[in-house]
Structures are given as structure tokens and as C-alpha cells.
Amino acid sequence: MRKLNRKEYEKLLKPLQLELAAMARWLQYTGNRLLVLVEGRDTAGKGGVINAISEHLNPRQCRIVALPKPSERESSQWYLQRYIAHLPAAGEIVLMDRSWYNRAGVEKVMGYCSQEQYQAFLKQAPVFEKALVDDGILLFKYWLAVDQAQQEKRFAERADEPLKSWKLSPVDLKAREKYAEYTAAREAMLKATHTRHAPWALVDCNEQRTGRLTLIRHLLDRLPDIAVPQEPLGLPPLKRRPLKESYGVLKPLPAFGATG
């Protein structure tokens, strides 16, 4: 797959982001709720996809949810319970950077949950998602795929780049040797949770920019007609001359450790 340069990518992305802005207006107008789950391999580009979607949307309307490791209290709850508080209200967009499917992926492969907990999740997730969809939530589930060779390349880039090193965790390092196990876990997850009411869409993200464009186009195409009436705001002229801001001259701060 040919890699898009930045100029080509931005040219293709801009009209999609205009459509995303129209989608946001439609959600506010209709009161619909949108929930997008972004799952996938480590280094597949989940954060990049989410940033491309949310970049020009109102952060008060569009929330990004990336939950940390559950607390001791949360670990004692029903597994799906802590996600309920993050579901969208009327007019809202929620983008989940990993979701309840942690249980079918990293928790399963790395042994962070029991076999009984894992099997219970595979049975409960489709029922839970049907309840969300039946209540009117627009639910979209994406799995971002990346080949092992490409994944290794991106791991190396993170290890060598100080500004990206935070993306490389001890869990990632352990997971590097379990590519095949993650594949098997993904296939079992898809078999159990790819349903008519909440289907999965797999996105090839070996070329990340193309993957982002593909996912956004797919998301927009699966929505109904999002055209809504929109009155231009306009900018009437001021009735008087603009006022100048009043401000003082900043003084140099004292040297570190100085007194007085």
C-alpha cells in the first residue's frame, strides 16, 4: 500500500472533517447518541484515528474515554459497570480508546482475568450491546489491524523517540512475543461478538493515514442522512469603534532563588 504524504492526507481528510462537523450538528439537532469503540493491536494507531475524528469537534460534545487500569474497588464490580458512566447522553459523541473489549484481548492473553471471567464476558457483551442499541445508542465497533513486521517497526520508533516513549509500556514489551495469541483471541472475540445489532469493522492500518481515512469514511457512510437546517450566524458590525485592550508592561521575573 502506497504511503500518503502529509499534503495528500490533509487534502483528503479536510472534507471528511467537514462531514464530521455536520454529523455533530445533526446529533445536537436530533438528540441522537454516538458511541465509537476503537480497538486493535498495540501501535495500530488508535489514538491517531480518534484525534482525526475529534480534532475540529467541540470537546464539550465529543468526549474521548481512555480508562486506566481498574482500581481495587472497580475490580470488585461487575466488569461492564465502570463503562456505563461514560456512555453518551443526548447529542454527545463518545470515542473509546480501548473499551470493555480489554477483557477479550489483553486481559485474556496476558492472564489478567480468569477463564470463567473471560467466558462470562463473551456471553454478556452481545447482550449488553443489544441493550445499548435497543435504547437508541448508535454503536460502532472498529478493530485496527497491523502486521507484526509493521508493529515491530513502530515499537522501535517509540523506543528511540523520547516524545513517544510514554506509548511504550511494560505490558507492550511482554505482548510483543504474543502476536499469534492476540490473533487467536481476536478471532474468538469476533466469533462471539460480531452481531447484526453491533457488527465489527476491521480496518487495515499498516498505512496509518489511509487507515484513518477509511475508518472515518466508513463511519459517516453508516449514518442516516445528517443534513439539518442551519441558519448562518453572520457577524454584524460593531455599533462603536473597537476598544483597545489595556495592559501593563511585563516586568522581568527575579532570578530563581532570589529574594525580595
PASEBA-1860 file (N, C-alpha, C; in nm, 3 decimals):
! residues 260
1> MRKLNRKE> 0.085/-0.120/0.000/0.000/0.000/0.000/0.089/0.125/0.000 ~ 0.063/0.217/-0.094/0.144/0.339/-0.101/0.115/0.430/0.017 ~ 0.222/0.485/0.074/0.207/0.574/0.188/0.170/0.714/0.142 ~ 0.064/0.769/0.198/0.024/0.905/0.165/0.119/1.004/0.231 ~ 0.161/1.106/0.158/0.237/1.210/0.224/0.140/1.302/0.298 ~ 0.195/1.388/0.382/0.109/1.472/0.468/0.015/1.561/0.387 ~ 0.065/1.619/0.279/-0.017/1.709/0.198/-0.135/1.634/0.137 ~ -0.110/1.516/0.082/-0.217/1.435/0.024/-0.319/1.396/0.131
9> YEKLLKPL> -0.267/1.355/0.247/-0.354/1.312/0.357/-0.444/1.426/0.404 ~ -0.388/1.541/0.427/-0.466/1.654/0.477/-0.571/1.699/0.376 ~ -0.538/1.689/0.248/-0.634/1.725/0.143/-0.754/1.631/0.145 ~ -0.730/1.501/0.169/-0.837/1.402/0.175/-0.913/1.408/0.307 ~ -0.843/1.446/0.413/-0.905/1.448/0.546/-1.000/1.565/0.564 ~ -0.968/1.681/0.509/-1.047/1.802/0.534/-1.196/1.784/0.501 ~ -1.233/1.732/0.381/-1.377/1.717/0.355/-1.444/1.618/0.450 ~ -1.370/1.517/0.496/-1.427/1.424/0.592/-1.452/1.493/0.726
17> QLELAAMA> -1.361/1.580/0.765/-1.380/1.652/0.891/-1.495/1.751/0.882 ~ -1.519/1.806/0.764/-1.637/1.891/0.744/-1.765/1.809/0.761 ~ -1.762/1.685/0.711/-1.877/1.596/0.729/-1.894/1.558/0.877 ~ -1.782/1.540/0.947/-1.790/1.509/1.089/-1.852/1.626/1.166 ~ -1.819/1.748/1.126/-1.879/1.866/1.190/-2.029/1.869/1.164 ~ -2.069/1.832/1.041/-2.212/1.824/1.009/-2.278/1.715/1.092 ~ -2.208/1.605/1.111/-2.260/1.495/1.195/-2.283/1.544/1.337 ~ -2.189/1.623/1.390/-2.204/1.675/1.526/-2.326/1.766/1.538
25> RWLQYTGN> -2.349/1.850/1.437/-2.469/1.935/1.438/-2.595/1.850/1.433 ~ -2.592/1.744/1.353/-2.707/1.654/1.341/-2.737/1.587/1.475 ~ -2.634/1.545/1.546/-2.654/1.482/1.677/-2.718/1.579/1.775 ~ -2.670/1.704/1.775/-2.729/1.804/1.864/-2.875/1.833/1.826 ~ -2.902/1.839/1.698/-3.035/1.871/1.650/-3.135/1.759/1.681 ~ -3.090/1.634/1.666/-3.181/1.520/1.683/-3.177/1.460/1.823 ~ -3.070/1.488/1.899/-3.055/1.427/2.031/-3.004/1.284/2.025 ~ -2.959/1.241/1.909/-2.903/1.106/1.899/-2.773/1.097/1.979
33> RLLVLVEG> -2.735/0.974/2.012/-2.613/0.946/2.090/-2.522/0.856/2.007 ~ -2.394/0.892/2.000/-2.299/0.816/1.918/-2.187/0.762/2.006 ~ -2.163/0.632/1.994/-2.057/0.565/2.069/-1.970/0.487/1.971 ~ -1.841/0.521/1.968/-1.746/0.456/1.877/-1.638/0.387/1.959 ~ -1.625/0.256/1.945/-1.521/0.180/2.012/-1.405/0.160/1.914 ~ -1.286/0.199/1.955/-1.168/0.183/1.871/-1.073/0.085/1.940 ~ -1.065/-0.035/1.885/-0.981/-0.141/1.939/-0.873/-0.176/1.838 ~ -0.778/-0.258/1.879/-0.678/-0.302/1.784/-0.545/-0.336/1.847
41> RDTAGKGG> -0.454/-0.376/1.763/-0.319/-0.411/1.805/-0.249/-0.291/1.869 ~ -0.151/-0.318/1.955/-0.063/-0.213/2.001/0.006/-0.153/1.878 ~ 0.019/-0.023/1.875/0.080/0.056/1.767/-0.007/0.067/1.642 ~ -0.130/0.015/1.644/-0.213/0.018/1.524/-0.257/0.160/1.488 ~ -0.256/0.252/1.585/-0.292/0.390/1.555/-0.427/0.432/1.608 ~ -0.468/0.375/1.720/-0.599/0.409/1.777/-0.607/0.558/1.813 ~ -0.502/0.609/1.877/-0.502/0.750/1.916/-0.506/0.843/1.796 ~ -0.436/0.807/1.689/-0.436/0.890/1.569/-0.571/0.897/1.503
49> VINAISEH> -0.642/0.786/1.498/-0.777/0.783/1.441/-0.870/0.871/1.524 ~ -0.863/0.855/1.655/-0.951/0.931/1.744/-0.922/1.080/1.734 ~ -0.795/1.116/1.727/-0.760/1.258/1.712/-0.811/1.314/1.579 ~ -0.803/1.235/1.472/-0.851/1.283/1.342/-1.002/1.307/1.345 ~ -1.075/1.224/1.418/-1.220/1.242/1.429/-1.254/1.364/1.514 ~ -1.186/1.378/1.626/-1.225/1.478/1.727/-1.160/1.615/1.708 ~ -1.061/1.626/1.620/-0.978/1.745/1.610/-1.057/1.875/1.600 ~ -1.163/1.878/1.519/-1.238/2.001/1.498/-1.380/1.994/1.556
57> LNPRQCRI> -1.400/1.905/1.651/-1.529/1.895/1.718/-1.522/1.960/1.855 ~ -1.637/2.007/1.902/-1.645/2.073/2.033/-1.615/1.970/2.142 ~ -1.510/1.992/2.224/-1.478/1.895/2.329/-1.587/1.880/2.434 ~ -1.678/1.977/2.442/-1.790/1.964/2.535/-1.893/1.864/2.482 ~ -1.890/1.841/2.351/-1.984/1.747/2.289/-1.918/1.613/2.260 ~ -1.791/1.616/2.226/-1.718/1.495/2.186/-1.618/1.460/2.295 ~ -1.639/1.348/2.361/-1.552/1.305/2.471/-1.468/1.185/2.429 ~ -1.342/1.187/2.469/-1.252/1.073/2.448/-1.237/1.001/2.580
65> VALPKPSE> -1.263/0.872/2.579/-1.256/0.791/2.700/-1.144/0.689/2.683 ~ -1.043/0.700/2.769/-0.932/0.603/2.770/-0.906/0.568/2.916 ~ -0.973/0.467/2.964/-0.970/0.436/3.106/-0.838/0.370/3.146 ~ -0.788/0.404/3.264/-0.666/0.339/3.314/-0.700/0.201/3.372 ~ -0.599/0.138/3.427/-0.618/0.011/3.495/-0.724/0.027/3.603 ~ -0.818/-0.069/3.617/-0.923/-0.054/3.719/-0.867/-0.048/3.860 ~ -0.932/0.032/3.943/-0.894/0.041/4.084/-0.935/-0.088/4.156 ~ -0.894/-0.098/4.280/-0.930/-0.217/4.358/-1.082/-0.226/4.372
73> RESSQWYL> -1.148/-0.111/4.392/-1.293/-0.111/4.403/-1.359/-0.151/4.272 ~ -1.310/-0.094/4.161/-1.367/-0.126/4.030/-1.347/-0.273/3.995 ~ -1.237/-0.329/4.040/-1.211/-0.471/4.013/-1.311/-0.562/4.082 ~ -1.375/-0.511/4.187/-1.474/-0.592/4.259/-1.615/-0.577/4.201 ~ -1.633/-0.483/4.105/-1.764/-0.459/4.045/-1.790/-0.558/3.931 ~ -1.916/-0.557/3.886/-1.947/-0.622/3.760/-1.857/-0.561/3.654 ~ -1.797/-0.644/3.570/-1.692/-0.595/3.480/-1.737/-0.477/3.395 ~ -1.858/-0.480/3.341/-1.904/-0.376/3.250/-1.950/-0.249/3.321
81> QRYIAHLP> -1.956/-0.254/3.454/-2.018/-0.145/3.530/-1.947/-0.012/3.513 ~ -1.814/-0.010/3.515/-1.746/0.119/3.512/-1.755/0.188/3.377 ~ -1.793/0.116/3.274/-1.808/0.178/3.142/-1.941/0.250/3.127 ~ -2.039/0.212/3.207/-2.173/0.269/3.192/-2.172/0.420/3.216 ~ -2.093/0.466/3.312/-2.088/0.609/3.344/-2.035/0.693/3.228 ~ -1.969/0.631/3.133/-1.907/0.705/3.022/-1.989/0.701/2.893 ~ -2.106/0.640/2.898/-2.189/0.633/2.778/-2.241/0.773/2.741 ~ -2.268/0.798/2.614/-2.309/0.932/2.570/-2.452/0.966/2.612
89> AAGEIVLM> -2.474/1.093/2.642/-2.609/1.147/2.663/-2.656/1.207/2.530 ~ -2.775/1.266/2.530/-2.834/1.320/2.407/-2.740/1.420/2.340 ~ -2.716/1.401/2.210/-2.634/1.493/2.133/-2.484/1.472/2.146 ~ -2.441/1.373/2.226/-2.300/1.356/2.254/-2.234/1.249/2.167 ~ -2.102/1.262/2.154/-2.017/1.164/2.087/-1.916/1.114/2.189 ~ -1.904/0.984/2.204/-1.802/0.925/2.289/-1.713/0.835/2.204 ~ -1.583/0.863/2.208/-1.484/0.783/2.136/-1.403/0.708/2.240 ~ -1.413/0.576/2.241/-1.342/0.496/2.340/-1.212/0.442/2.281
97> DRSWYNRA> -1.102/0.485/2.341/-0.969/0.435/2.305/-0.946/0.309/2.390 ~ -0.980/0.196/2.336/-0.998/0.068/2.406/-1.126/0.078/2.489 ~ -1.188/-0.035/2.513/-1.317/-0.036/2.578/-1.330/-0.161/2.662 ~ -1.456/-0.206/2.679/-1.477/-0.330/2.754/-1.412/-0.450/2.686 ~ -1.371/-0.435/2.561/-1.307/-0.546/2.492/-1.163/-0.572/2.539 ~ -1.116/-0.493/2.635/-0.989/-0.528/2.701/-0.994/-0.671/2.756 ~ -1.111/-0.709/2.803/-1.124/-0.843/2.863/-1.104/-0.953/2.759 ~ -1.144/-0.928/2.636/-1.130/-1.029/2.531/-0.993/-1.022/2.464
105> GVEKVMGY> -0.914/-0.920/2.497/-0.783/-0.904/2.435/-0.671/-0.917/2.536 ~ -0.624/-0.802/2.587/-0.507/-0.803/2.674/-0.529/-0.883/2.802 ~ -0.650/-0.875/2.861/-0.673/-0.949/2.985/-0.670/-1.100/2.961 ~ -0.728/-1.143/2.851/-0.727/-1.284/2.815/-0.586/-1.332/2.786 ~ -0.514/-1.262/2.700/-0.382/-1.306/2.655/-0.278/-1.299/2.767 ~ -0.283/-1.193/2.846/-0.182/-1.173/2.950/-0.220/-1.238/3.083 ~ -0.335/-1.304/3.088/-0.374/-1.375/3.209/-0.422/-1.286/3.321 ~ -0.477/-1.168/3.287/-0.524/-1.076/3.389/-0.667/-1.107/3.437
113> CSQEQYQA> -0.731/-1.200/3.371/-0.864/-1.243/3.414/-0.868/-1.396/3.411 ~ -0.964/-1.453/3.482/-0.978/-1.599/3.484/-1.051/-1.645/3.358 ~ -1.043/-1.773/3.329/-1.115/-1.829/3.215/-1.265/-1.812/3.232 ~ -1.312/-1.824/3.356/-1.455/-1.807/3.384/-1.499/-1.663/3.356 ~ -1.417/-1.566/3.397/-1.449/-1.425/3.371/-1.449/-1.396/3.221 ~ -1.355/-1.453/3.151/-1.345/-1.435/3.006/-1.467/-1.491/2.935 ~ -1.507/-1.613/2.969/-1.622/-1.676/2.905/-1.751/-1.600/2.938 ~ -1.761/-1.553/3.062/-1.879/-1.474/3.100/-1.888/-1.347/3.017
121> FLKQAPVF> -1.773/-1.284/2.993/-1.773/-1.161/2.912/-1.822/-1.188/2.771 ~ -1.772/-1.294/2.708/-1.812/-1.323/2.570/-1.962/-1.347/2.559 ~ -2.024/-1.396/2.665/-2.169/-1.417/2.665/-2.244/-1.287/2.694 ~ -2.188/-1.206/2.783/-2.260/-1.086/2.827/-2.246/-0.969/2.730 ~ -2.132/-0.957/2.662/-2.107/-0.839/2.578/-2.214/-0.821/2.470 ~ -2.252/-0.925/2.394/-2.357/-0.905/2.294/-2.491/-0.863/2.353 ~ -2.522/-0.915/2.471/-2.648/-0.879/2.539/-2.642/-0.734/2.583 ~ -2.529/-0.695/2.642/-2.509/-0.557/2.686/-2.520/-0.461/2.569
129> EKALVDDG> -2.456/-0.494/2.458/-2.457/-0.406/2.341/-2.595/-0.399/2.278 ~ -2.670/-0.508/2.283/-2.806/-0.504/2.230/-2.893/-0.410/2.313 ~ -2.870/-0.409/2.443/-2.945/-0.317/2.530/-2.912/-0.172/2.494 ~ -2.786/-0.144/2.466/-2.747/-0.008/2.427/-2.814/0.032/2.295 ~ -2.807/-0.057/2.197/-2.864/-0.028/2.065/-3.016/-0.017/2.073 ~ -3.078/-0.105/2.149/-3.224/-0.100/2.165/-3.269/0.030/2.230 ~ -3.181/0.090/2.311/-3.215/0.216/2.376/-3.188/0.335/2.285 ~ -3.135/0.309/2.166/-3.116/0.416/2.068/-2.974/0.463/2.048
137> ILLFKYWL> -2.878/0.408/2.121/-2.738/0.449/2.103/-2.688/0.398/1.969 ~ -2.622/0.485/1.894/-2.559/0.446/1.768/-2.420/0.392/1.801 ~ -2.403/0.261/1.793/-2.281/0.194/1.837/-2.201/0.143/1.717 ~ -2.073/0.182/1.712/-1.984/0.137/1.605/-1.857/0.080/1.666 ~ -1.815/-0.036/1.617/-1.700/-0.106/1.672/-1.595/-0.127/1.562 ~ -1.474/-0.076/1.588/-1.366/-0.087/1.490/-1.246/-0.160/1.549 ~ -1.192/-0.251/1.470/-1.067/-0.318/1.506/-0.961/-0.275/1.406 ~ -0.851/-0.215/1.457/-0.742/-0.169/1.374/-0.635/-0.278/1.367
145> AVDQAQQE> -0.608/-0.324/1.246/-0.515/-0.435/1.226/-0.381/-0.385/1.175 ~ -0.274/-0.449/1.220/-0.140/-0.416/1.173/-0.056/-0.543/1.174 ~ 0.023/-0.565/1.068/0.109/-0.682/1.058/0.220/-0.677/1.163 ~ 0.272/-0.794/1.199/0.374/-0.799/1.304/0.500/-0.722/1.266 ~ 0.543/-0.730/1.141/0.663/-0.657/1.099/0.644/-0.506/1.114 ~ 0.527/-0.456/1.078/0.497/-0.314/1.092/0.487/-0.277/1.239 ~ 0.429/-0.365/1.318/0.419/-0.340/1.462/0.558/-0.327/1.524 ~ 0.650/-0.416/1.486/0.787/-0.411/1.539/0.856/-0.281/1.500
153> KRFAERAD> 0.833/-0.237/1.378/0.891/-0.110/1.333/0.843/0.006/1.419 ~ 0.715/0.007/1.450/0.659/0.116/1.530/0.704/0.108/1.676 ~ 0.718/-0.015/1.729/0.773/-0.029/1.863/0.913/0.031/1.869 ~ 0.995/0.003/1.767/1.132/0.054/1.763/1.132/0.206/1.757 ~ 1.040/0.265/1.680/1.031/0.410/1.670/0.997/0.471/1.806 ~ 0.908/0.406/1.878/0.870/0.457/2.011/0.987/0.447/2.108 ~ 1.060/0.337/2.101/1.174/0.319/2.191/1.283/0.422/2.165 ~ 1.298/0.466/2.040/1.405/0.558/2.003/1.366/0.705/2.013
161> EPLKSWKL> 1.237/0.733/2.026/1.189/0.871/2.025/1.141/0.911/2.165 ~ 1.214/1.000/2.234/1.175/1.037/2.371/1.032/1.089/2.382 ~ 0.985/1.161/2.279/0.850/1.217/2.286/0.741/1.111/2.267 ~ 0.780/0.991/2.224/0.683/0.883/2.207/0.703/0.770/2.308 ~ 0.803/0.782/2.394/0.836/0.672/2.484/0.724/0.639/2.582 ~ 0.638/0.738/2.611/0.527/0.713/2.703/0.428/0.612/2.646 ~ 0.431/0.593/2.513/0.341/0.499/2.448/0.387/0.354/2.464 ~ 0.508/0.335/2.513/0.566/0.202/2.524/0.565/0.162/2.671
169> SPVDLKAR> 0.480/0.066/2.706/0.465/0.024/2.845/0.526/-0.114/2.866 ~ 0.548/-0.153/2.992/0.596/-0.289/3.021/0.503/-0.396/2.965 ~ 0.373/-0.368/2.964/0.277/-0.465/2.908/0.301/-0.481/2.758 ~ 0.330/-0.369/2.689/0.359/-0.376/2.546/0.479/-0.465/2.519 ~ 0.582/-0.450/2.602/0.704/-0.528/2.583/0.677/-0.678/2.601 ~ 0.594/-0.710/2.699/0.559/-0.851/2.720/0.472/-0.904/2.606 ~ 0.386/-0.817/2.553/0.292/-0.860/2.449/0.359/-0.882/2.314 ~ 0.479/-0.828/2.295/0.547/-0.842/2.165/0.561/-0.987/2.122
177> EKYAEYTA> 0.584/-1.074/2.219/0.606/-1.215/2.187/0.475/-1.292/2.172 ~ 0.362/-1.225/2.183/0.233/-1.294/2.184/0.144/-1.251/2.067 ~ 0.205/-1.219/1.955/0.128/-1.175/1.839/0.027/-1.282/1.797 ~ 0.071/-1.407/1.791/-0.019/-1.517/1.750/-0.131/-1.537/1.851 ~ -0.099/-1.523/1.979/-0.202/-1.538/2.083/-0.307/-1.427/2.072 ~ -0.263/-1.305/2.041/-0.358/-1.196/2.022/-0.446/-1.220/1.899 ~ -0.388/-1.279/1.796/-0.467/-1.314/1.678/-0.576/-1.414/1.713 ~ -0.541/-1.517/1.788/-0.639/-1.619/1.828/-0.748/-1.558/1.916
185> AREAMLKA> -0.707/-1.468/2.007/-0.805/-1.403/2.095/-0.899/-1.313/2.015 ~ -0.843/-1.244/1.916/-0.928/-1.159/1.831/-1.030/-1.242/1.754 ~ -0.987/-1.352/1.698/-1.080/-1.436/1.621/-1.191/-1.490/1.709 ~ -1.158/-1.531/1.831/-1.261/-1.579/1.925/-1.356/-1.466/1.962 ~ -1.303/-1.346/1.981/-1.385/-1.229/2.013/-1.481/-1.197/1.900 ~ -1.430/-1.196/1.777/-1.515/-1.166/1.662/-1.626/-1.270/1.648 ~ -1.592/-1.395/1.666/-1.691/-1.501/1.652/-1.805/-1.486/1.753 ~ -1.770/-1.442/1.874/-1.870/-1.433/1.982/-1.947/-1.302/1.980
193> THTRHAPW> -1.887/-1.193/1.926/-1.948/-1.061/1.946/-1.976/-0.985/1.816 ~ -1.953/-1.046/1.701/-1.989/-0.983/1.573/-2.135/-1.016/1.546 ~ -2.223/-0.921/1.576/-2.367/-0.945/1.570/-2.434/-0.850/1.471 ~ -2.558/-0.879/1.438/-2.632/-0.792/1.347/-2.653/-0.655/1.409 ~ -2.680/-0.650/1.538/-2.708/-0.520/1.602/-2.580/-0.443/1.633 ~ -2.466/-0.512/1.645/-2.340/-0.444/1.675/-2.225/-0.514/1.604 ~ -2.217/-0.497/1.471/-2.112/-0.566/1.394/-1.975/-0.501/1.412 ~ -1.871/-0.578/1.388/-1.735/-0.526/1.385/-1.698/-0.482/1.243
201> ALVDCNEQ> -1.610/-0.384/1.235/-1.547/-0.349/1.107/-1.397/-0.353/1.129 ~ -1.326/-0.429/1.046/-1.181/-0.441/1.055/-1.116/-0.344/0.956 ~ -1.018/-0.268/1.004/-0.954/-0.165/0.923/-0.805/-0.196/0.912 ~ -0.754/-0.201/0.791/-0.612/-0.222/0.766/-0.538/-0.092/0.799 ~ -0.455/-0.096/0.904/-0.383/0.024/0.947/-0.232/0.008/0.933 ~ -0.189/-0.076/0.840/-0.046/-0.084/0.811/0.004/0.049/0.755 ~ -0.083/0.121/0.684/-0.055/0.259/0.644/-0.155/0.344/0.722 ~ -0.106/0.410/0.827/-0.197/0.470/0.925/-0.285/0.579/0.867
209> RTGRLTLI> -0.232/0.663/0.781/-0.314/0.772/0.727/-0.428/0.719/0.643 ~ -0.399/0.619/0.561/-0.505/0.557/0.481/-0.606/0.489/0.571 ~ -0.559/0.425/0.677/-0.649/0.361/0.772/-0.744/0.460/0.837 ~ -0.693/0.575/0.876/-0.779/0.678/0.937/-0.888/0.722/0.840 ~ -0.850/0.751/0.718/-0.947/0.795/0.617/-1.052/0.688/0.592 ~ -1.009/0.562/0.586/-1.101/0.451/0.561/-1.203/0.439/0.674 ~ -1.156/0.449/0.797/-1.246/0.435/0.912/-1.347/0.549/0.916 ~ -1.301/0.672/0.898/-1.392/0.786/0.905/-1.497/0.778/0.795
217> RHLLDRLP> -1.454/0.742/0.673/-1.548/0.729/0.562/-1.653/0.622/0.593 ~ -1.608/0.511/0.650/-1.700/0.402/0.684/-1.800/0.448/0.789 ~ -1.752/0.519/0.892/-1.840/0.568/0.997/-1.947/0.660/0.941 ~ -1.906/0.757/0.859/-2.002/0.852/0.803/-2.103/0.784/0.711 ~ -2.057/0.685/0.635/-2.146/0.616/0.542/-2.251/0.531/0.612 ~ -2.225/0.494/0.736/-2.321/0.409/0.809/-2.426/0.491/0.886 ~ -2.413/0.622/0.884/-2.511/0.707/0.950/-2.624/0.741/0.853 ~ -2.742/0.773/0.906/-2.851/0.819/0.818/-2.819/0.958/0.765
225> DIAVPQEP> -2.912/1.014/0.692/-2.895/1.149/0.637/-2.872/1.248/0.751 ~ -2.756/1.313/0.752/-2.723/1.401/0.865/-2.743/1.549/0.833 ~ -2.811/1.578/0.721/-2.837/1.718/0.687/-2.942/1.776/0.781 ~ -2.914/1.889/0.840/-3.008/1.956/0.929/-3.014/2.104/0.891 ~ -3.125/2.171/0.923/-3.134/2.315/0.894/-3.026/2.390/0.971 ~ -2.963/2.484/0.906/-2.858/2.563/0.971/-2.866/2.707/0.925 ~ -2.894/2.796/1.020/-2.901/2.938/0.988/-2.762/3.000/1.002 ~ -2.716/3.071/0.901/-2.584/3.135/0.913/-2.585/3.237/1.025
233> LGLPPLKR> -2.481/3.235/1.108/-2.476/3.327/1.221/-2.449/3.470/1.176 ~ -2.360/3.486/1.080/-2.326/3.621/1.036/-2.247/3.694/1.144 ~ -2.192/3.806/1.111/-2.115/3.886/1.208/-2.149/4.033/1.185 ~ -2.252/4.083/1.256/-2.293/4.223/1.235/-2.182/4.319/1.278 ~ -2.176/4.437/1.215/-2.072/4.534/1.252/-2.095/4.587/1.393 ~ -1.985/4.620/1.460/-1.995/4.682/1.593/-2.059/4.820/1.580 ~ -2.135/4.861/1.682/-2.202/4.991/1.679/-2.108/5.106/1.714 ~ -1.994/5.071/1.768/-1.896/5.174/1.800/-1.757/5.123/1.764
241> RPLKESYG> -1.660/5.212/1.767/-1.524/5.172/1.731/-1.473/5.067/1.829 ~ -1.396/4.969/1.780/-1.340/4.869/1.871/-1.252/4.933/1.976 ~ -1.262/4.885/2.099/-1.181/4.938/2.209/-1.046/4.868/2.212 ~ -0.946/4.941/2.255/-0.815/4.882/2.270/-0.805/4.814/2.406 ~ -0.737/4.701/2.406/-0.715/4.631/2.533/-0.616/4.712/2.616 ~ -0.642/4.718/2.749/-0.550/4.788/2.835/-0.464/4.685/2.908 ~ -0.335/4.705/2.903/-0.245/4.609/2.967/-0.118/4.681/3.007 ~ -0.055/4.629/3.110/0.071/4.686/3.156/0.189/4.617/3.091
249> VLKPLPAF> 0.305/4.673/3.115/0.427/4.614/3.062/0.476/4.508/3.160 ~ 0.502/4.388/3.109/0.551/4.282/3.196/0.692/4.312/3.242 ~ 0.716/4.292/3.370/0.849/4.311/3.424/0.921/4.177/3.430 ~ 1.054/4.178/3.415/1.128/4.052/3.425/1.109/3.989/3.562 ~ 1.097/3.858/3.565/1.085/3.788/3.691/1.220/3.782/3.758 ~ 1.226/3.779/3.893/1.355/3.767/3.960/1.419/3.632/3.930 ~ 1.550/3.627/3.938/1.622/3.501/3.914/1.577/3.398/4.014 ~ 1.582/3.273/3.973/1.540/3.162/4.061/1.623/3.165/4.188
257> GATG> 1.555/3.162/4.300/1.626/3.160/4.429/1.648/3.299/4.486 ~ 1.617/3.404/4.406/1.639/3.540/4.457/1.531/3.576/4.556 ~ 1.559/3.666/4.648/1.464/3.708/4.748/1.422/3.851/4.720 ~ 1.310/3.893/4.783/1.266/4.030/4.766/1.165/4.045/4.657
END
